[in-house]
Amino acid sequence: MAKLAFSLILCLFSCLTFVASDNVPVLLFGKSLPFKVPALKTLQTDEFTNLVSSQLNEETVTVVFVEPKLSVEDLSQCKADDGVTCFKNLAALEERSYLPNVKMPVDGLFDNLDANKATIDQSDDVLEALENGNRVVFVYLDVAEESKDFESHDKIIAETFAKISQKYKNIVAIYTGQQSNLDGHVRNKRQVVADEQTPHKRASGHINKDPKPCDHFLIAAEQIVTRVDKDSAEVVAELTSCTSTKDSKLNKLEVTLQPSDLTMKFKQIAGTWSLYEAVKDSKPMKFPAYIYANSGFAYRCGGNFTFTNAAGGFVKIQNTQFMPDFEKDKFEVFNKDKVVYCEGFWSPAILAGLFVVFLLIFILLVGLSWIMDINTMDKFDDPKGKTITINANE
């Protein structure tokens, strides 16, 4: 029983660790900082964004240095060859604020800071991005696989901060990660997003392409990968346009995407639209699941939205969002508050919660079974009488 309990506790710890993998450390410094923050509290995305926004004004420039992967252990345990920390320049800062546990800080800043934004690589010029009218610049660093990579990033951050300090007085500098090292997926760079009406994001980022409208339909996608059959080569192309045909009597809509020639067929019943069939070159295409949403809601999939045929061919629409609207003929932007995601309902947090509930129920049942196994004596000795003798047959 002790081994079983230990195993359950170990599984619980692993599950909770996985759930916390979206949380990353954040180091804030600059001429407008630091400010006092609750060090031991886990800050949610909106709490962190509000905290940073409270320090900004029209004269403030914000530079966010983003590691694709970063954890608290990287900051505290990374050592150079001489045994000193990899972050010599950051450690030498006299004034800084450190938040060990923030949920998705990069996405929060990118989506909620009300200023012109730019995203660049570590080799690009930050001053040029600022001089182009951007007040927030995201500098995406290369993936750090060894200690020397973090040393290089520390040097880049110090040199960049010194360069912009010569021209700007009010600076907020932030060093953080896109994801924790506990998580497996990495996104190295986000492109410039100039319009706040850009399609809504999920955790993996924005769609860096303009939406393509056609009658009663709107779609945005990074690119489309097509293969005719299993022996053919893959063809990568950008989504150029779409054409649509609506059957008002049957309340159905057929949309053909170019250049893939994939036709998606939608229908609407009782205020809910659904994708019920897909065709390419007169051959049926299978898609992952039952795709549906309420009228006025878009469908969002940050990975590959894949259609396959019997010959091994496929059409992969990468990082896409689309919406049929049987009422409106023309529309050019999505409503960011009306989005259905392809990830589904069962998130790690929900699974962890269910695991804890079942663990407690299991402990309760074990305790009750032990209590019910307790047997009381049905006979007692009479001190004045004869001693009770219990035979083996009884």
Protein Blocks (a to p, Z undefined) as FASTA:
>chain_A
ZZmmmmmmmmmmmmmmmmmmmpccdddedjkbccdddfkbccdfklmmmmmmmmgcfkbc
cdddddfbdcfklmmmoccfkopafklmlmmpmbdcddfbdghkllmmmmmmgcdddddd
fkbcfklmmmnopabdcddddddfbfklmmmmmmmmmmmmmmmmmmpmbdcdddddfbdf
kbmbdcfbdcddfbfkbccddfkopcfbdcdddehiacddfbdcddfblmbccdddddfb
dcddddfklopacddddfklpacddddeehiacdfbdceehiacddfbdcdddehiacdd
fbdcddddfkopacddehiaddddfkbmbdcbdcfklccdfkbjbdfklmmmmmmmmmmm
mmmmmmmmmmmmpccdfbdcdfklccddddfkZZ
